[in-house]
Amino acid sequence: GLPVGVKRVGRPVKWVSDRTEAFLTDAHGRDHRSEAELALDADNKILGLRVKTIANLGAYMSLFSSSVPTYLYATLLSGQYDIPAIHANVKTVYTNTTPVDAYRGAGRPEATYLLERIMETAAREVGLSPAEFRRKNFIRTFPHQTPVIMCYDAGDYDATLDAALKAADYDGFAARKAEAASRGKLRGIGLSCYIEACGIAPSAAVGSLGAGVGLWESAEVRVNPVGSIEVLTGSHSHGQGHETTFAQLISERFGLDTNAVSIVHGDTDKVQFGMGTYGSRSGAVGMSAIVKALDKVEAKAKKIAAHLMEASEGDIQIEGGELKVAGTDKKLTFTEVALAAYTAHNLPEGMEPGLKEGAFYDPTNFTFPAGTYVCEVEVDPDTGKTEVVNFSPA
């Protein structure tokens, strides 16, 4: 039957929680209590890291709650640093608090926070600049196999550190600190060199961790007889603008106006299968599936164009919405080739009519974006009021 509210007012109703209700019912992001130990050699190079974490799951098990403080947390404890040995012990506990679940980074921010706090602390204890202590311990040879599962394929951590320090005028901090002191204010500066594991994930990797699904992504590219293109993707936009980004991908490949491209997502009547949007995967995995399908469409379109213009397939170039024979004035519009594929009066021998291709993409590894943040704050020691005076990302 209909909800009571609908019956009473005779029209659809919408309930919106207030902040207190939301705090009591919405999934929370994280709740860790951790101890960390860092071992250094005489040259201040890291020898090992040991982490003990108690992670609160809340009162009930939620969808990703057990994986967030384990597989998504401990696997990034190497950060940007060459750490030969890492030991992480994570114990999860149930309490009388709201359940936690994957929320904004899910495990990665916890790993970064812990690691960057101990790097900052260690640098100050041994009397080194926190920036130079980090630089001394950066990974510089790739691929790099960390002790915690992840194998980084590439990275240049010096470049992002340098850019952030320059943007923040890190070298001029001492003068700014002295000037603040003359006004009775405290001034501090801190760094965070983060790494992420995005484009989740190779199916074999998550399978080895006990996942019951594969994390590939699917795509289908349908070229209509009039040259318009419909792209079906298993990735879903939650406001990120996939409809624009995905359409631009097709537009650039074939030289078509983006208005000729429609993106279909979230329609279970049309899209065959998909694994969805999370873990920063729509670009790295979802778009890669689209690219694989586009490769197939392009290959078939070139075969048709070469046949129609009596040219070699290798001489066909796609540019500005046209398929051209290199070095000649012979050309066909993309629409003419699409129509030829469906009228099928004159196709290469044995070719099926139509111009519609699908693909699945299963990544071979995560992607590992990384960067540096520098934050400078000023504190009034009398009131405790803190002002962020500069925040520089790179």
C-alpha positions in Angstrom: 0.0 0.0 0.0 0.9 3.7 -0.2 2.8 5.4 2.7 0.6 7.1 5.2 1.9 10.5 4.3 1.0 10.0 0.6 -2.5 8.9 1.6 -3.0 11.9 3.9 -2.0 14.6 1.5 -2.9 12.9 -1.8 0.3 13.6 -3.6 4.0 12.4 -3.5 5.9 13.4 -0.3 9.6 13.7 0.3 11.3 13.3 3.7 14.7 15.0 4.4 16.6 14.3 7.5 18.1 17.0 9.7 21.7 16.9 10.6 21.2 15.1 13.9 19.2 12.4 12.3 21.9 12.1 9.6 24.6 11.7 12.1 22.7 8.9 13.8 21.8 7.0 10.6 24.3 7.7 7.8 27.3 5.4 7.3 30.4 7.0 8.9 33.7 7.1 7.1 36.4 5.8 9.6 37.3 5.5 13.2 40.9 4.3 13.9 43.1 4.1 17.0 46.7 3.4 15.8 50.2 3.1 17.0 53.1 3.4 14.6 56.9 2.8 14.9 59.5 3.8 12.3 63.0 2.4 12.2 65.8 4.4 10.6 69.5 3.7 9.9 72.4 6.0 10.7 71.8 7.9 7.4 68.1 8.4 8.2 67.0 6.0 5.6 63.9 4.0 6.6 64.5 0.4 7.6 60.9 -0.6 8.6 57.5 0.4 9.7 55.2 -1.3 12.2 51.6 -0.3 12.6 49.0 -1.5 15.1 45.4 -0.4 14.4 42.1 -0.9 16.1 39.3 -0.1 13.7 35.8 0.5 14.8 33.1 -1.1 12.5 30.2 0.4 14.5 27.3 -1.6 15.8 26.8 -3.7 12.6 28.7 -5.1 9.6 28.1 -2.9 6.6 28.9 -3.5 2.9 32.6 -2.6 2.7 33.2 -2.0 6.4 35.6 -4.9 7.0 37.7 -4.3 3.8 38.2 -0.6 4.3 40.6 -0.8 7.3 42.3 -3.9 6.0 42.7 -4.4 2.2 42.2 -0.7 1.4 44.3 0.6 4.3 47.2 -1.6 5.0 48.1 -2.0 1.3 49.0 1.7 1.0 51.1 2.0 4.1 54.2 2.3 2.0 53.1 5.6 0.6 55.7 7.2 -1.6 58.6 5.8 0.3 61.1 2.9 -0.2 60.3 1.0 3.0 61.9 -2.5 3.0 59.7 -4.0 5.7 56.2 -3.2 6.8 54.1 -5.0 9.4 50.5 -4.1 10.0 48.2 -5.6 12.5 44.6 -4.5 12.2 41.9 -5.5 14.7 38.3 -4.6 14.0 35.8 -4.1 16.8 32.1 -3.7 17.1 30.8 -0.9 19.3 27.6 0.9 20.0 28.3 3.6 17.4 26.9 4.1 13.8 28.2 1.6 11.3 31.1 2.7 9.0 31.4 2.1 5.3 33.4 3.3 2.3 33.3 7.1 2.2 35.6 9.5 0.4 38.8 7.6 -0.1 38.0 4.6 2.1 41.2 3.5 3.8 43.6 5.6 1.7 43.2 8.8 3.8 43.8 6.8 7.0 47.0 5.3 5.6 48.2 8.7 4.4 47.4 10.4 7.7 49.2 7.8 9.8 52.3 7.6 7.5 52.6 11.4 7.0 52.3 12.1 10.7 55.1 9.7 11.5 57.3 11.0 8.7 56.8 14.6 10.0 57.5 13.5 13.5 60.6 11.5 12.6 62.0 14.3 10.5 61.8 16.7 13.5 63.2 14.2 15.9 66.3 13.6 13.8 66.7 17.3 13.0 66.0 17.2 9.3 63.8 19.4 7.2 60.5 17.4 6.8 60.7 18.0 3.1 64.2 16.7 2.7 63.6 13.7 5.0 60.8 12.7 2.7 62.9 13.3 -0.4 65.7 11.1 1.1 63.3 8.2 1.3 61.3 8.5 -1.9 61.0 5.6 -4.3 63.0 6.3 -7.5 63.1 3.0 -9.3 60.0 1.7 -11.0 58.2 -0.7 -11.2 58.5 -0.9 -7.4 57.1 -3.8 -5.4 56.0 -2.6 -2.0 56.0 -5.0 1.0 52.2 -4.6 1.2 50.9 -6.2 -2.1 50.9 -3.0 -4.3 53.3 -2.8 -7.2 53.7 0.8 -8.3 54.2 1.0 -12.1 55.5 4.6 -12.3 56.0 7.8 -10.3 58.0 11.0 -10.0 57.6 12.2 -6.4 60.4 14.7 -6.5 58.5 16.6 -9.2 55.3 17.1 -7.2 57.3 17.9 -4.0 59.3 20.5 -5.8 56.2 22.1 -7.4 54.3 22.2 -4.0 57.3 23.7 -2.2 57.7 26.4 -4.8 54.0 27.2 -4.8 54.0 27.5 -1.0 57.3 29.5 -0.9 58.5 26.9 1.6 62.0 28.5 1.9 60.5 31.8 3.0 58.5 30.3 5.9 61.0 31.2 8.6 60.6 34.9 7.8 56.8 34.6 7.8 57.0 32.8 11.1 59.1 35.5 12.6 56.7 38.2 11.3 53.8 36.3 12.9 55.6 36.1 16.2 56.0 39.8 16.2 52.2 40.1 16.2 52.0 37.5 19.0 50.8 34.7 16.6 52.1 31.2 16.1 52.7 30.0 12.6 53.2 26.4 11.4 53.7 24.6 8.1 53.2 21.0 7.3 53.5 18.6 4.3 51.5 15.6 3.1 52.9 13.4 0.3 50.1 11.1 -0.6 49.6 8.2 -2.9 46.3 6.6 -4.1 45.4 3.3 -5.7 42.7 4.1 -8.3 41.1 2.3 -11.2 40.0 -0.5 -9.0 40.9 -3.3 -9.9 42.3 -6.3 -11.6 39.8 -9.1 -11.2 42.5 -11.6 -10.3 43.7 -9.2 -7.5 40.4 -8.8 -5.8 39.6 -12.4 -6.4 42.7 -13.4 -4.4 41.4 -11.2 -1.5 38.1 -13.0 -1.5 35.9 -10.8 -3.6 32.9 -12.5 -5.2 32.9 -10.4 -8.3 35.3 -9.4 -11.1 36.0 -5.7 -11.4 36.2 -5.3 -15.2 34.1 -2.8 -17.0 32.0 -3.1 -20.2 31.1 -0.8 -23.1 29.2 -1.0 -26.3 29.5 1.5 -29.1 26.6 1.6 -31.5 27.0 3.6 -34.7 23.6 4.3 -36.2 23.0 4.4 -40.0 22.8 8.2 -39.9 26.3 8.5 -38.2 25.1 9.3 -34.7 26.7 7.2 -31.9 25.2 5.6 -28.9 27.6 4.5 -26.1 26.4 2.1 -23.5 28.6 2.0 -20.4 28.5 0.0 -17.2 30.0 2.9 -15.3 27.5 5.3 -13.8 27.6 9.1 -13.4 26.7 10.4 -10.0 27.3 14.0 -11.1 31.0 13.7 -12.2 30.1 14.6 -15.8 30.8 11.3 -17.5 28.2 12.2 -20.2 30.5 15.0 -21.3 33.9 13.3 -20.8 32.8 10.1 -22.5 31.2 12.0 -25.4 34.4 14.1 -25.9 36.4 10.8 -26.2 34.3 9.7 -29.1 34.2 13.1 -30.6 38.0 13.4 -30.6 38.4 9.9 -32.1 36.1 10.4 -35.1 36.0 14.2 -35.4 32.3 14.4 -34.7 30.3 17.0 -32.9 29.6 15.9 -29.3 25.9 16.4 -30.0 26.1 13.4 -32.3 27.0 11.2 -29.3 24.7 10.0 -26.6 25.9 8.2 -23.4 23.6 5.6 -21.9 24.3 4.5 -18.3 22.2 3.0 -15.5 19.7 1.6 -17.9 19.4 -2.1 -17.1 17.1 -2.6 -20.1 19.9 -1.6 -22.4 23.3 -2.0 -20.8 24.4 -5.6 -20.7 26.5 -5.7 -17.5 28.7 -3.3 -15.6 30.5 -3.0 -12.3 29.7 0.6 -11.6 31.4 3.8 -10.3 33.6 3.8 -7.2 37.2 3.5 -6.5 38.1 6.2 -9.0 37.5 3.7 -11.8 35.2 5.3 -14.4 38.1 6.9 -16.3 40.8 4.3 -15.9 38.5 1.3 -16.4 35.2 2.4 -17.9 36.7 4.7 -20.5 39.3 2.0 -21.3 36.5 -0.3 -22.2 35.0 2.3 -24.4 38.4 2.8 -26.1 38.6 -0.9 -26.8 35.2 -0.9 -28.4 36.1 2.2 -30.4 39.2 0.5 -31.7 37.0 -2.3 -33.1 34.6 0.2 -34.6 37.4 2.2 -36.2 39.0 -0.9 -37.6 35.7 -2.0 -39.3 35.0 1.5 -40.6 38.4 1.7 -42.2 37.9 -1.7 -43.9 34.6 -0.5 -45.3 36.0 2.8 -46.4 39.0 1.2 -48.0 36.8 -1.2 -49.9 34.5 1.6 -51.1 37.3 3.8 -52.3 39.4 0.9 -53.6 42.3 1.8 -51.4 44.6 0.0 -48.9 43.2 -0.2 -45.4 46.5 1.1 -44.1 46.1 4.3 -46.1 42.8 5.3 -44.5 42.9 8.2 -42.1 40.1 9.6 -39.9 40.1 13.3 -39.6 37.4 15.9 -39.1 34.5 13.5 -39.4 35.8 12.0 -42.7 37.7 8.9 -43.7 40.3 9.9 -46.2 42.8 8.1 -48.4 46.2 9.4 -47.5 47.9 11.4 -50.3 44.7 11.7 -52.4 41.6 13.7 -52.5 39.4 10.6 -52.0 37.2 10.8 -48.9 33.9 9.7 -47.4 32.1 11.2 -44.5 31.7 9.1 -41.3 28.0 9.2 -42.0 28.4 7.7 -45.5 30.5 4.9 -44.1 28.0 4.2 -41.4 25.1 4.1 -43.9 27.1 1.8 -46.2 27.6 -0.6 -43.2 23.9 -0.9 -42.8 22.7 -0.8 -46.4 25.3 -3.6 -47.0 25.1 -3.3 -50.8 28.9 -3.2 -51.1 30.9 -4.6 -48.2 34.1 -6.5 -48.1 33.5 -10.2 -48.8 32.4 -12.1 -45.7 31.8 -9.0 -43.6 28.7 -8.8 -41.4 26.5 -5.7 -41.9 26.3 -3.1 -39.2 28.7 -1.0 -37.2 28.3 -1.9 -33.5 31.0 -3.3 -31.2 31.4 -4.2 -27.6 34.3 -4.7 -25.2 35.2 -5.7 -21.7 38.3 -4.2 -20.0 40.0 -5.8 -17.0 42.9 -3.7 -15.8 46.3 -5.4 -15.2 47.0 -3.1 -12.2 45.7 -0.2 -10.2 46.8 3.3 -11.2 48.8 5.2 -8.6 48.3 9.0 -8.7 50.4 10.8 -6.2 51.0 14.4 -5.1 52.0 16.8 -2.3 50.1 19.3 -0.2 51.7 22.1 1.8 49.5 23.7 4.4 50.5 26.9 6.4 48.4 28.0 9.4 48.4 30.9 11.8 47.2 30.4 15.4 46.2 32.9 18.0 47.6 31.4 21.2 45.1 33.4 23.4 41.9 32.2 21.6 43.1 29.1 19.8 41.6 30.5 16.6 43.4 28.9 13.6 43.5 30.4 10.1 44.7 28.5 7.1 46.8 31.2 5.4 48.0 29.1 2.4 47.2 25.7 1.0 49.3 24.6 -2.0 48.6 21.3 -3.9 50.8 19.8 -6.5 
